[in-house]
Amino acid sequence: MLFQRIDTVFVFVPNLSTAKNWYTNTLELPVLFEDVTNNLIVLKLGETPLTLLKADTTYESNRPPHFNFFSENIETTHSHLRHKGVKVEPIETYDRMSSFVFYDPFGNKLEVCSF
């Protein structure tokens, strides 16, 4: 087997300080590593780190990232984000899987799934 897992997922953000505050406080992801020289912050998210990378563009103005956050209780996650003031779309259910879209402060379109 050539690959064992996805190592890192990147999210482009125009402001690292704002992104760090939002992702650590709103999504409650702890910081693993900061590299100011290379304009990135690595957050702990299970086995696959989420890396915030300073860039002039976000996914919304280009293409959205193609990954899902997984939640064992999608209704609780949806409610938690909504109460934190996050823009969330309704939960949709397809057969035995449910998902919803939400947005970070820069308009990055992110998604949660549960099955």
N, CA, C and O atoms as a MOPAC input file, in Angstrom:
PM7 MOZYME 1SCF
protein

 N      0.85500 1    -1.17900 1     0.00000 1
 C      0.00000 1     0.00000 1     0.00000 1
 C      0.90200 1     1.24300 1     0.00000 1
 O      1.77600 1     1.37600 1     0.85600 1
 N      0.69100 1     2.13000 1    -0.93900 1
 C      1.50100 1     3.33900 1    -1.03700 1
 C      1.18700 1     4.36100 1     0.03900 1
 O      2.09400 1     5.01900 1     0.54800 1
 N     -0.08700 1     4.50600 1     0.39400 1
 C     -0.50600 1     5.54100 1     1.33600 1
 C     -1.24800 1     4.91100 1     2.50200 1
 O     -1.96400 1     3.92400 1     2.32700 1
 N     -1.08000 1     5.47400 1     3.68400 1
 C     -1.74300 1     4.94400 1     4.86000 1
 C     -2.89500 1     5.83300 1     5.33500 1
 O     -3.80100 1     5.35300 1     6.01600 1
 N     -2.87100 1     7.12600 1     4.98300 1
 C     -3.92200 1     8.04200 1     5.43800 1
 C     -3.75800 1     9.38800 1     4.75300 1
 O     -2.75200 1     9.63400 1     4.08800 1
 N     -4.72900 1    10.24400 1     4.91100 1
 C     -4.59600 1    11.64800 1     4.52700 1
 C     -3.84500 1    12.31700 1     5.66600 1
 O     -4.25200 1    12.19700 1     6.82200 1
 N     -2.76400 1    13.01400 1     5.37000 1
 C     -1.96000 1    13.61300 1     6.42900 1
 C     -2.47900 1    14.97000 1     6.86300 1
 O     -2.62200 1    15.21400 1     8.06100 1
 N     -2.76200 1    15.84900 1     5.93600 1
 C     -3.14800 1    17.21300 1     6.28700 1
 C     -4.19600 1    17.71500 1     5.31000 1
 O     -4.14500 1    17.41800 1     4.11700 1
 N     -5.14600 1    18.47800 1     5.82900 1
 C     -6.11500 1    19.18200 1     5.00500 1
 C     -5.81900 1    20.66700 1     5.16800 1
 O     -5.62200 1    21.14000 1     6.28700 1
 N     -5.78500 1    21.40600 1     4.05900 1
 C     -5.47400 1    22.83100 1     4.08200 1
 C     -6.73100 1    23.66000 1     3.83100 1
 O     -7.56000 1    23.31400 1     2.99000 1
 N     -6.85600 1    24.75100 1     4.56900 1
 C     -7.90600 1    25.73600 1     4.34300 1
 C     -7.21300 1    27.08100 1     4.16400 1
 O     -6.45600 1    27.51500 1     5.03300 1
 N     -7.47200 1    27.74300 1     3.03500 1
 C     -6.87700 1    29.04600 1     2.76300 1
 C     -7.65100 1    30.13200 1     3.50100 1
 O     -8.88100 1    30.16900 1     3.46100 1
 N     -6.92100 1    31.01000 1     4.17200 1
 C     -7.53100 1    32.12400 1     4.91300 1
 C     -6.72800 1    33.39100 1     4.65600 1
 O     -5.50400 1    33.32600 1     4.54600 1
 N     -7.39100 1    34.55100 1     4.55600 1
 C     -6.66000 1    35.79200 1     4.30900 1
 C     -6.03200 1    36.40100 1     5.56100 1
 O     -5.13900 1    37.24200 1     5.45700 1
 N     -6.49200 1    35.98300 1     6.75300 1
 C     -5.97900 1    36.56400 1     7.99400 1
 C     -5.79600 1    35.44400 1     9.01800 1
 O     -6.77300 1    34.87700 1     9.50700 1
 N     -4.53700 1    35.12800 1     9.34000 1
 C     -4.25300 1    34.00900 1    10.25100 1
 C     -4.73300 1    34.26500 1    11.67200 1
 O     -5.21200 1    33.34400 1    12.33400 1
 N     -4.61500 1    35.48200 1    12.14600 1
 C     -5.03300 1    35.79400 1    13.51400 1
 C     -6.53800 1    35.59600 1    13.69300 1
 O     -6.98000 1    34.97000 1    14.65700 1
 N     -7.31000 1    36.12800 1    12.76700 1
 C     -8.76700 1    35.96000 1    12.81500 1
 C     -9.13400 1    34.49200 1    12.67100 1
 O    -10.00500 1    33.99000 1    13.38100 1
 N     -8.46800 1    33.80500 1    11.75000 1
 C     -8.74000 1    32.37900 1    11.53000 1
 C     -8.41400 1    31.56300 1    12.77400 1
 O     -9.19800 1    30.70700 1    13.18400 1
 N     -7.25900 1    31.82800 1    13.37300 1
 C     -6.86900 1    31.09000 1    14.58300 1
 C     -7.91700 1    31.27900 1    15.66900 1
 O     -8.32900 1    30.30700 1    16.30400 1
 N     -8.34700 1    32.49500 1    15.89000 1
 C     -9.35100 1    32.78400 1    16.91200 1
 C    -10.64800 1    32.02900 1    16.62200 1
 O    -11.21200 1    31.40400 1    17.52000 1
 N    -11.12300 1    32.08100 1    15.38100 1
 C    -12.39300 1    31.45100 1    15.03100 1
 C    -12.31200 1    29.92800 1    15.10300 1
 O    -13.17900 1    29.29800 1    15.70700 1
 N    -11.30100 1    29.33500 1    14.50700 1
 C    -11.19300 1    27.87800 1    14.47400 1
 C    -10.91000 1    27.29100 1    15.86200 1
 O    -11.36100 1    26.18500 1    16.16200 1
 N    -10.17400 1    28.01200 1    16.70900 1
 C     -9.90300 1    27.48100 1    18.05000 1
 C    -11.06100 1    27.73400 1    19.00700 1
 O    -11.35300 1    26.88500 1    19.84900 1
 N    -11.72300 1    28.87600 1    18.89700 1
 C    -12.83000 1    29.17200 1    19.80700 1
 C    -14.16700 1    28.60500 1    19.32900 1
 O    -14.88600 1    27.98400 1    20.11100 1
 N    -14.50100 1    28.80600 1    18.07900 1
 C    -15.79900 1    28.37500 1    17.56500 1
 C    -15.83500 1    26.86900 1    17.30600 1
 O    -16.77800 1    26.18600 1    17.70500 1
 N    -14.80100 1    26.35900 1    16.63700 1
 C    -14.76600 1    24.92100 1    16.33900 1
 C    -14.03800 1    24.11900 1    17.41100 1
 O    -14.01900 1    22.88900 1    17.36600 1
 N    -13.44300 1    24.81000 1    18.36700 1
 C    -12.77200 1    24.21200 1    19.52600 1
 C    -11.64000 1    23.25900 1    19.11800 1
 O    -11.47500 1    22.19100 1    19.70800 1
 N    -10.87200 1    23.65400 1    18.11100 1
 C     -9.72900 1    22.86600 1    17.65300 1
 C     -8.45100 1    23.42700 1    18.28000 1
 O     -8.15900 1    24.61000 1    18.10200 1
 N     -7.68300 1    22.61700 1    19.00600 1
 C     -6.44800 1    23.11100 1    19.62200 1
 C     -5.32000 1    23.27900 1    18.59800 1
 O     -5.25900 1    22.57000 1    17.59400 1
 N     -4.44000 1    24.22800 1    18.87900 1
 C     -3.28400 1    24.48100 1    18.02600 1
 C     -2.20400 1    23.43600 1    18.30800 1
 O     -1.83400 1    23.20500 1    19.46000 1
 N     -1.70700 1    22.81200 1    17.24800 1
 C     -0.58700 1    21.87900 1    17.35400 1
 C      0.73800 1    22.58200 1    17.08600 1
 O      1.75200 1    22.29100 1    17.72000 1
 N      0.71000 1    23.52600 1    16.12100 1
 C      1.95000 1    24.12500 1    15.65100 1
 C      1.63800 1    25.42700 1    14.92700 1
 O      0.66600 1    25.50800 1    14.17700 1
 N      2.46100 1    26.44200 1    15.15100 1
 C      2.35200 1    27.70600 1    14.41900 1
 C      3.68200 1    28.00000 1    13.75000 1
 O      4.73900 1    27.86000 1    14.36600 1
 N      3.63200 1    28.40400 1    12.50200 1
 C      4.82300 1    28.79400 1    11.76800 1
 C      4.54500 1    30.13500 1    11.10300 1
 O      4.04500 1    30.19900 1     9.98000 1
 N      4.88100 1    31.19900 1    11.81800 1
 C      4.61100 1    32.55400 1    11.33300 1
 C      5.40100 1    32.84300 1    10.06100 1
 O      4.90600 1    33.53100 1     9.16800 1
 N      6.61200 1    32.32800 1     9.97200 1
 C      7.45500 1    32.55300 1     8.79500 1
 C      6.79300 1    32.01900 1     7.52500 1
 O      6.84400 1    32.65900 1     6.47500 1
 N      6.17800 1    30.85700 1     7.62900 1
 C      5.52100 1    30.24700 1     6.47300 1
 C      4.01800 1    30.48500 1     6.43700 1
 O      3.30800 1    29.88800 1     5.62700 1
 N      3.53300 1    31.35600 1     7.31600 1
 C      2.12500 1    31.75500 1     7.32600 1
 C      1.15800 1    30.58800 1     7.43900 1
 O      0.23900 1    30.44900 1     6.63200 1
 N      1.37700 1    29.73700 1     8.46200 1
 C      0.44700 1    28.63200 1     8.65300 1
 C      0.27800 1    28.29800 1    10.12800 1
 O      1.16500 1    28.52700 1    10.95000 1
 N     -0.87800 1    27.75500 1    10.42900 1
 C     -1.21600 1    27.27100 1    11.76800 1
 C     -1.81100 1    25.88500 1    11.59900 1
 O     -2.73100 1    25.69300 1    10.80400 1
 N     -1.29000 1    24.92100 1    12.34200 1
 C     -1.77400 1    23.54600 1    12.27100 1
 C     -2.64200 1    23.27600 1    13.49800 1
 O     -2.22000 1    23.49100 1    14.63400 1
 N     -3.85800 1    22.80300 1    13.24700 1
 C     -4.81900 1    22.51500 1    14.31000 1
 C     -5.01600 1    21.00900 1    14.43900 1
 O     -4.95600 1    20.28100 1    13.44900 1
 N     -5.24900 1    20.55100 1    15.65700 1
 C     -5.49200 1    19.13100 1    15.91400 1
 C     -6.94300 1    18.79900 1    15.60500 1
 O     -7.86800 1    19.41100 1    16.14000 1
 N     -7.12100 1    17.81700 1    14.72800 1
 C     -8.46000 1    17.36100 1    14.36700 1
 C     -8.39200 1    15.85700 1    14.14700 1
 O     -8.28600 1    15.38500 1    13.01500 1
 N     -8.45500 1    15.11300 1    15.24600 1
 C     -8.34900 1    13.66400 1    15.14300 1
 C     -6.99500 1    13.27500 1    14.59100 1
 O     -5.96800 1    13.82000 1    14.99800 1
 N     -6.99400 1    12.33200 1    13.66400 1
 C     -5.75800 1    11.83200 1    13.07700 1
 C     -5.22600 1    12.73300 1    11.95900 1
 O     -4.03500 1    12.68600 1    11.64900 1
 N     -6.08700 1    13.54800 1    11.35400 1
 C     -5.69800 1    14.39200 1    10.22600 1
 C     -5.68000 1    15.85800 1    10.64700 1
 O     -6.73900 1    16.42700 1    10.91400 1
 N     -4.50500 1    16.48300 1    10.71200 1
 C     -4.44200 1    17.89400 1    11.09300 1
 C     -5.14500 1    18.78700 1    10.06500 1
 O     -5.17800 1    18.48100 1     8.87300 1
 N     -5.69500 1    19.88300 1    10.54900 1
 C     -6.28400 1    20.90800 1     9.69100 1
 C     -5.31800 1    22.08200 1     9.70900 1
 O     -5.06100 1    22.65800 1    10.76600 1
 N     -4.78500 1    22.43900 1     8.55600 1
 C     -3.79400 1    23.50900 1     8.46600 1
 C     -4.41300 1    24.74900 1     7.85000 1
 O     -4.93800 1    24.71500 1     6.73700 1
 N     -4.34300 1    25.84500 1     8.59300 1
 C     -4.78300 1    27.14200 1     8.09700 1
 C     -3.59000 1    27.77800 1     7.40700 1
 O     -2.53600 1    27.95200 1     8.02000 1
 N     -3.74700 1    28.12500 1     6.14500 1
 C     -2.65900 1    28.64900 1     5.34200 1
 C     -3.04300 1    30.02700 1     4.83200 1
 O     -4.05300 1    30.18200 1     4.14600 1
 N     -2.23500 1    31.03300 1     5.16600 1
 C     -2.52100 1    32.39600 1     4.70800 1
 C     -2.37900 1    32.44800 1     3.19400 1
 O     -1.36900 1    32.03000 1     2.62800 1
 N     -3.42000 1    32.97400 1     2.55600 1
 C     -3.43700 1    33.07000 1     1.09600 1
 C     -4.27900 1    34.27400 1     0.69300 1
 O     -5.11200 1    34.74300 1     1.46800 1
 N     -4.06300 1    34.76700 1    -0.50400 1
 C     -4.81700 1    35.91400 1    -0.99900 1
 C     -6.22000 1    35.54700 1    -1.42900 1
 O     -7.04400 1    36.43200 1    -1.66300 1
 N     -6.51000 1    34.26200 1    -1.53900 1
 C     -7.82500 1    33.81000 1    -1.97400 1
 C     -8.38700 1    32.84000 1    -0.93700 1
 O     -7.63300 1    32.21800 1    -0.18800 1
 N     -9.68700 1    32.71700 1    -0.89900 1
 C    -10.32300 1    31.69500 1    -0.07400 1
 C    -10.94400 1    30.67700 1    -1.01800 1
 O    -10.94600 1    30.87200 1    -2.23400 1
 N    -11.46400 1    29.60700 1    -0.46900 1
 C    -12.10100 1    28.61000 1    -1.30900 1
 C    -13.36300 1    29.14200 1    -1.96200 1
 O    -13.69900 1    28.75200 1    -3.08000 1
 N    -14.05600 1    30.02300 1    -1.27800 1
 C    -15.31700 1    30.55500 1    -1.81700 1
 C    -15.07000 1    31.27100 1    -3.14500 1
 O    -15.87700 1    31.16300 1    -4.06800 1
 N    -13.95600 1    32.00000 1    -3.24400 1
 C    -13.68100 1    32.72700 1    -4.47900 1
 C    -12.99900 1    31.83900 1    -5.52500 1
 O    -12.80300 1    32.26000 1    -6.66500 1
 N    -12.65000 1    30.64200 1    -5.14800 1
 C    -12.00800 1    29.71800 1    -6.07600 1
 C    -12.87700 1    28.46500 1    -6.16400 1
 O    -13.89400 1    28.47200 1    -6.85800 1
 N    -12.50000 1    27.40900 1    -5.48300 1
 C    -13.31200 1    26.19700 1    -5.39300 1
 C    -13.38200 1    25.78500 1    -3.93200 1
 O    -12.39500 1    25.92400 1    -3.21000 1
 N    -14.52900 1    25.27900 1    -3.47900 1
 C    -14.61900 1    24.86500 1    -2.07200 1
 C    -13.74400 1    23.64600 1    -1.79300 1
 O    -13.49300 1    22.84000 1    -2.68900 1
 N    -13.27900 1    23.51300 1    -0.54600 1
 C    -12.49900 1    22.31600 1    -0.20900 1
 C    -13.38700 1    21.07900 1    -0.32000 1
 O    -14.59800 1    21.15400 1    -0.11000 1
 N    -12.78900 1    19.96300 1    -0.64400 1
 C    -13.54900 1    18.72400 1    -0.78600 1
 C    -13.21600 1    17.78400 1     0.35300 1
 O    -12.52000 1    16.78600 1     0.16900 1
 N    -13.71700 1    18.10900 1     1.52700 1
 C    -13.58700 1    17.23900 1     2.68500 1
 C    -14.77400 1    17.52000 1     3.58400 1
 O    -15.39700 1    18.57800 1     3.49600 1
 N    -15.08300 1    16.56600 1     4.45000 1
 C    -16.15200 1    16.72500 1     5.42700 1
 C    -15.58200 1    16.56500 1     6.82700 1
 O    -14.71300 1    15.72600 1     7.06500 1
 N    -16.07800 1    17.37200 1     7.74400 1
 C    -15.87100 1    17.08400 1     9.15400 1
 C    -16.85900 1    15.97000 1     9.48200 1
 O    -17.96800 1    15.96600 1     8.94700 1
 N    -16.49200 1    15.03600 1    10.33900 1
 C    -17.41000 1    13.98300 1    10.74700 1
 C    -17.90200 1    14.27700 1    12.15600 1
 O    -17.11900 1    14.66300 1    13.02500 1
 N    -19.20200 1    14.09300 1    12.38300 1
 C    -19.79600 1    14.25800 1    13.70700 1
 C    -20.66900 1    13.05300 1    14.01200 1
 O    -21.45300 1    12.61700 1    13.16900 1
 N    -20.53200 1    12.51900 1    15.21600 1
 C    -21.39200 1    11.41100 1    15.62600 1
 C    -22.81300 1    11.88600 1    15.90300 1
 O    -23.75500 1    11.10100 1    15.80400 1
 N    -22.98100 1    13.17500 1    16.25200 1
 C    -24.30900 1    13.73100 1    16.51600 1
 C    -24.44200 1    15.04100 1    15.74200 1
 O    -24.10100 1    16.11100 1    16.24600 1
 N    -24.93900 1    14.94000 1    14.52500 1
 C    -24.98100 1    16.09000 1    13.63800 1
 C    -25.94100 1    17.18100 1    14.13300 1
 O    -25.69500 1    18.36700 1    13.91100 1
 N    -27.02100 1    16.79200 1    14.79400 1
 C    -27.95700 1    17.78600 1    15.31200 1
 C    -27.30300 1    18.64800 1    16.39800 1
 O    -27.48400 1    19.86500 1    16.41900 1
 N    -26.55000 1    18.01700 1    17.29200 1
 C    -25.85000 1    18.75800 1    18.34700 1
 C    -24.79800 1    19.68000 1    17.74000 1
 O    -24.66700 1    20.83100 1    18.15600 1
 N    -24.05000 1    19.18100 1    16.76100 1
 C    -23.02700 1    19.99200 1    16.10000 1
 C    -23.66600 1    21.18600 1    15.40100 1
 O    -23.17200 1    22.30700 1    15.51600 1
 N    -24.74700 1    20.95700 1    14.68500 1
 C    -25.46600 1    22.01900 1    13.97900 1
 C    -25.93900 1    23.08400 1    14.96900 1
 O    -25.74200 1    24.27800 1    14.74700 1
 N    -26.56000 1    22.64500 1    16.05300 1
 C    -27.06500 1    23.56000 1    17.08000 1
 C    -25.92300 1    24.35300 1    17.73000 1
 O    -26.04700 1    25.55900 1    17.93900 1
 N    -24.82300 1    23.68200 1    18.04500 1
 C    -23.66300 1    24.33100 1    18.66600 1
 C    -23.12700 1    25.45400 1    17.76700 1
 O    -22.88800 1    26.56800 1    18.23200 1
 N    -22.94100 1    25.15000 1    16.48800 1
 C    -22.42400 1    26.16400 1    15.56800 1
 C    -23.39800 1    27.31800 1    15.40300 1
 O    -22.99200 1    28.48000 1    15.39500 1
 N    -24.68300 1    27.00200 1    15.27000 1
 C    -25.69800 1    28.05100 1    15.12300 1
 C    -25.70500 1    28.97300 1    16.33800 1
 O    -25.79800 1    30.19100 1    16.18800 1
 N    -25.60900 1    28.40500 1    17.53600 1
 C    -25.59800 1    29.21800 1    18.75900 1
 C    -24.31600 1    30.02600 1    18.91400 1
 O    -24.29500 1    31.01200 1    19.65100 1
 N    -23.25300 1    29.62600 1    18.23300 1
 C    -21.99700 1    30.39400 1    18.23400 1
 C    -22.02600 1    31.49700 1    17.17700 1
 O    -21.05000 1    32.23100 1    17.01800 1
 N    -23.15300 1    31.61800 1    16.44700 1
 C    -23.29400 1    32.66200 1    15.43900 1
 C    -22.74500 1    32.29500 1    14.07500 1
 O    -22.56400 1    33.16600 1    13.22400 1
 N    -22.47600 1    31.01600 1    13.85800 1
 C    -21.94000 1    30.56400 1    12.57600 1
 C    -23.08400 1    30.45700 1    11.57000 1
 O    -24.17200 1    29.99000 1    11.90700 1
 N    -22.83600 1    30.88800 1    10.33900 1
 C    -23.82000 1    30.72600 1     9.27000 1
 C    -23.87000 1    29.24600 1     8.90000 1
 O    -22.89300 1    28.69800 1     8.38800 1
 N    -25.00300 1    28.60100 1     9.15700 1
 C    -25.18400 1    27.17700 1     8.84400 1
 C    -26.39900 1    27.00100 1     7.94000 1
 O    -27.38200 1    27.73400 1     8.05200 1
 N    -26.32000 1    26.04200 1     7.06100 1
 C    -27.45500 1    25.68000 1     6.21900 1
 C    -28.19100 1    24.52000 1     6.87700 1
 O    -27.63400 1    23.87500 1     7.76500 1
 N    -29.42100 1    24.23600 1     6.47200 1
 C    -30.18600 1    23.13800 1     7.08300 1
 C    -29.50300 1    21.78100 1     6.89300 1
 O    -28.74800 1    21.56800 1     5.94400 1
 N    -29.79000 1    20.88200 1     7.81900 1
 C    -29.30300 1    19.50300 1     7.71600 1
 C    -30.10500 1    18.80000 1     6.62300 1
 O    -31.33200 1    18.89100 1     6.57800 1
 N    -29.39500 1    18.10400 1     5.75000 1
 C    -30.03600 1    17.31100 1     4.70300 1
 C    -29.70500 1    15.84300 1     4.94800 1
 O    -28.59900 1    15.50900 1     5.37300 1
 N    -30.67700 1    14.97000 1     4.67500 1
 C    -30.46900 1    13.54300 1     4.88700 1
 C    -30.62900 1    12.79900 1     3.56700 1
 O    -31.58100 1    13.02300 1     2.82000 1
 N    -29.67300 1    11.90700 1     3.29800 1
 C    -29.67100 1    11.08500 1     2.10000 1
 C    -29.50800 1     9.64700 1     2.55000 1
 O    -28.43100 1     9.25000 1     2.99500 1
 N    -30.56000 1     8.87300 1     2.43900 1
 C    -30.53200 1     7.48300 1     2.87000 1
 C    -30.11600 1     7.42700 1     4.34000 1
 O    -30.89100 1     7.85100 1     5.19700 1
 N    -28.92900 1     6.92200 1     4.66100 1
 C    -28.49900 1     6.83500 1     6.06400 1
 C    -27.43900 1     7.87300 1     6.42200 1
 O    -26.86400 1     7.81100 1     7.50800 1
 N    -27.17300 1     8.82000 1     5.53300 1
 C    -26.18100 1     9.85100 1     5.79600 1
 C    -26.84400 1    11.21900 1     5.87200 1
 O    -27.75300 1    11.52100 1     5.09900 1
 N    -26.38400 1    12.04200 1     6.80700 1
 C    -26.85800 1    13.41700 1     6.92000 1
 C    -25.66200 1    14.34800 1     6.79100 1
 O    -24.53200 1    13.97500 1     7.10700 1
 N    -25.92500 1    15.56800 1     6.32200 1
 C    -24.85300 1    16.54500 1     6.21600 1
 C    -25.43000 1    17.95300 1     6.25600 1
 O    -26.62300 1    18.16700 1     6.04000 1
 N    -24.54900 1    18.90400 1     6.53800 1
 C    -24.90800 1    20.31200 1     6.40300 1
 C    -23.66000 1    21.11300 1     6.08900 1
 O    -22.53600 1    20.69400 1     6.36800 1
 N    -23.88700 1    22.26700 1     5.50500 1
 C    -22.82100 1    23.18900 1     5.12600 1
 C    -22.78500 1    24.31900 1     6.14000 1
 O    -23.82500 1    24.75700 1     6.63000 1
 N    -21.57000 1    24.79400 1     6.45600 1
 C    -21.40500 1    25.99900 1     7.26600 1
 C    -20.23600 1    26.79200 1     6.71700 1
 O    -19.48800 1    26.29700 1     5.87400 1
 N    -20.07400 1    28.02500 1     7.19000 1
 C    -19.09200 1    28.93200 1     6.62000 1
 C    -18.20200 1    29.52700 1     7.70700 1
 O    -18.66800 1    29.87800 1     8.79100 1
 N    -16.90600 1    29.63300 1     7.39300 1
 C    -16.00600 1    30.32600 1     8.31800 1
 C    -16.14700 1    31.83400 1     8.08800 1
 O    -16.88800 1    32.23700 1     7.19200 1
 N    -15.46000 1    32.68100 1     8.86700 1
 C    -15.63500 1    34.13200 1     8.73400 1
 C    -15.21600 1    34.69600 1     7.38500 1
 O    -15.55900 1    35.83500 1     7.06500 1
 N    -14.48500 1    33.92900 1     6.58700 1
 C    -14.00300 1    34.41100 1     5.29700 1
 C    -14.87100 1    33.92600 1     4.14600 1
 O    -14.60000 1    34.24000 1     2.98700 1
 N    -15.91700 1    33.16000 1     4.45800 1
 C    -16.80400 1    32.63500 1     3.42900 1
 C    -16.40800 1    31.26700 1     2.92500 1
 O    -17.01900 1    30.76000 1     1.98400 1
 N    -15.38500 1    30.64500 1     3.53300 1
 C    -15.03500 1    29.27900 1     3.13800 1
 C    -16.20600 1    28.36300 1     3.44200 1
 O    -16.71400 1    28.34000 1     4.56300 1
 N    -16.62800 1    27.61700 1     2.44700 1
 C    -17.74000 1    26.67800 1     2.57500 1
 C    -17.20100 1    25.36200 1     3.11700 1
 O    -16.38000 1    24.71300 1     2.47000 1
 N    -17.66000 1    24.96300 1     4.30600 1
 C    -17.21600 1    23.75000 1     4.96500 1
 C    -18.43000 1    22.83900 1     5.17700 1
 O    -19.56700 1    23.31100 1     5.15900 1
 N    -18.19900 1    21.55700 1     5.37500 1
 C    -19.31700 1    20.62500 1     5.47500 1
 C    -19.09700 1    19.61900 1     6.59500 1
 O    -17.97000 1    19.22200 1     6.89000 1
 N    -20.20700 1    19.21700 1     7.21000 1
 C    -20.21500 1    18.19900 1     8.25600 1
 C    -21.07100 1    17.04400 1     7.76900 1
 O    -22.12200 1    17.25200 1     7.16200 1
 N    -20.61400 1    15.81300 1     8.04000 1
 C    -21.42600 1    14.65700 1     7.69400 1
 C    -21.54500 1    13.73900 1     8.90900 1
 O    -20.73400 1    13.78900 1     9.83400 1
 N    -22.56800 1    12.91000 1     8.87900 1
 C    -22.80800 1    11.93500 1     9.93300 1
 C    -23.49700 1    10.73900 1     9.29600 1
 O    -24.34100 1    10.89900 1     8.41500 1
 N    -23.13600 1     9.53700 1     9.74200 1
 C    -23.78200 1     8.32400 1     9.22100 1
 C    -23.70900 1     7.22900 1    10.25000 1
 O    -24.19400 1     6.12300 1    10.01100 1

